[in-house]
């Protein structure tokens, strides 16, 4: 039921090989940075997809949890903790902070949930800008060191100060996220997420604990978002309140909707295509958000399933036409 | 005591703005069931349009205000027609996402046209006077008076005119209103126009007092949402009362506790109240 056709599998394999070889072809350090950032945004967008796309709860606190990850890693590494400890610690922190937030906000539904989570996002953003002793206020935290070397058996010592190494680190996390989400979404447990999304009352009636389901989805999304944020802190080397702002949430939402909501590949495509498109449309710098804002409205009205959803529909239409032709041929010969 | 009174005065002034903006939002949300998240950004646009007529074209303050209200009313009609009407019957989250798209668009539009730096229009009524030991400027008193006048005017419009009754009929029962021959689409457009025009009015009155900036709509829009949810969806008295209460909480909290965390009070209050009563203070029970 869930296996994909062979040509799609081959296509994914080709993309993976291309991604692994990519550092050989990018010479421009700035563009490389854009690609690494896209990977991190893709991780965060995938996580957003879990709660919004698959569970149907519009959590707009996503940027805040990304920020908790970023600030967590920044503060802990500045205090002398190794990055490899700080990253999981920051992600666990996001889950702990997410627990009361989820317990409160998930009692509400629909628009109310979106607004409550957005309020939480704004509070986090204000705190990041004003708790100067901890977060450095509006200036943020500078000079976050790259992760320390690690010893890997057979390969040897890996040094994470180069861009290529950070790229592979980010890519590894993206693949890990995709694998984890794939396992979740195509499991019975993932089906309960979608049951809650499609009809919460019905899901409740057939014995699904909808509240716990939503809470788990929310917390899983927060955990992954914080991981992406933690990686962001070391790739950029600095964090500022904008890394926890609701503007970031809206960006993720744009990637998610334009790429294709409730599809695993859609969030990755959206998070990759849009920032790279923005960079290549430098001459439109001032009008970028003008275009993307309008695009978001157009897509949600006419293509609510986004780019990947559009592709699927196209696929469906072609398949239908083929089937119809075949059945016509049968009728003629019969 | 003087500090207290001064804060109360400021609170009422802020509250007046909140009340007007929340009033517009509650009309759209309660009657059309559209969570117009871009409402704060329409307020922002209203302020800039006033700036354009007043500072760029050199029209008088009242004329600029009127022009801004008319233009924003038209923007509201266009927005209802282009953005929200095609989404009727879709999952409610799509309305929300479309509203976020609109607000991103509006903010980028203001940024592209007027730039990121704050703008201010020269105060047409800068005179100050003393009353009960506190300093007031005429402009600030004007904000309070205008808000009160608008609220009273809107009340009579809703209760005493046929059009007002029509809007209320649609709010109560959309299908029923259609059956009696009310053009629901026309009512939607009018409601949107009233909502955006009142937002423009609030922005025009405040533009001589506070800087205009493209990002000013975001926080105000969220606060308006908070007020509407706390006051009960579609409840006009709730929006007005909620607006004044929020203004007072902020002014007193900002004056006595911490000015930097002024905005946290509003958002914190919402989270607290919704955690106790998930459908809002005066919200109806979920079906």
Interface residues (C-beta under 8 A of the other chain):
Chain A: X52 X56 X58 X104 X105 X107 X108 X109 X110 X111 X112 X114 X115 X116 X118 X119 X120 X122 X123 X126 X127 X130 X246 X250 X253 X254 X257 X286 X287 X288 X289 X290 X292 X293 X294 X295 X296 X297 X300 X301 X304
Chain B: X35 X82 X83 X86 X87 X90 X92 X93 X94 X96 X97 X98 X100 X101 X102 X103 X104 X105 X106 X107 X108 X109 X111 X112 X218 X219 X222 X225 X226 X229 X260 X261 X263 X264 X267 X268 X270 X271 X274 X275 X278 X279 X280 X286
